[in-house]
Amino acid sequence: MPTNLLILPLLGGFLFVHINYYSRFRSQQLEGYRLLLESAVAGVALVWIARITTYELGFFIPGAWIRRWHDFFPVDLSGTAAGAFLLGITLPWAVNFFYKSGKALDLAVQRHGSNLLRLLRSAAKHECPVMLTLDNRKTYVGFVVEAPNLQSADVYVQILPLLSGYRDPNDLRLRFTYNYSQVYGDGKANPQDFVIILRAENIRTAGFYDPKIPTSAFDLTAKDGPSPDVPQERRQ
């Protein structure tokens, strides 16, 4: 294929990567040269499909139509290059028809996202509360309103808090100080006014939170008696 025609398959590959939901979400975390490489790989695949298609169509399309194309664009393999470009536009829409945006984003995050991103995405999808502890020991329990995606510039998570507190600097025990759900339940305030935006890199621990299980259920106190593995001190 002449060098000046390579721009069409490359452009078709870029459009395929950009229009297709899954590859678009996947490419959000790629740098410039990686995105160019993926576009080139997609362009090569489109060239093969276009070449096979144009070869097979040659048996069914009358010769007059082929001569008209060569009269209009008298360059070898120009039909293959143009076909690759058109496939780069049409194929993604066909894939998107069966593979919707939400499903494609879930798959992209599951395959290429971090553990934190997968947890936040799952919490937002299933509307499960999470407990997030920041690097300053501030702790929030709430629903994920919007989780970050694979885009490198999207580094924030929005949560609607239900509880907030802190971890004690001495023993890191969790102390809740505010109960937002009481304010929401009274109907005196709009919950959207309390949405908090947190930077993902400031989150030190994250996990799902079950309000039916109190934190005291995990607290080992003296009333439970000494651990069988720890010997008691001799009483004087």
Secondary structure by P-SEA (a helix, b strand, c coil): cccccaaaaaaaaaaaaaacaaaaaaaccccaaaaaaaaaaaaaaaaaaaaaaaaaacccccaaaaaaaaaaccccaaaaaaaaaaaaccaaaaaaacccaaaaaaaaaaccccaaaaaaaaaaaabbbbbbbccccccccccccccccccccccbbbbbccbbbbcccccccccccccaaaaaaaccccccccbbbbccccccbbbbbbcccccccccccccccccccccccccc
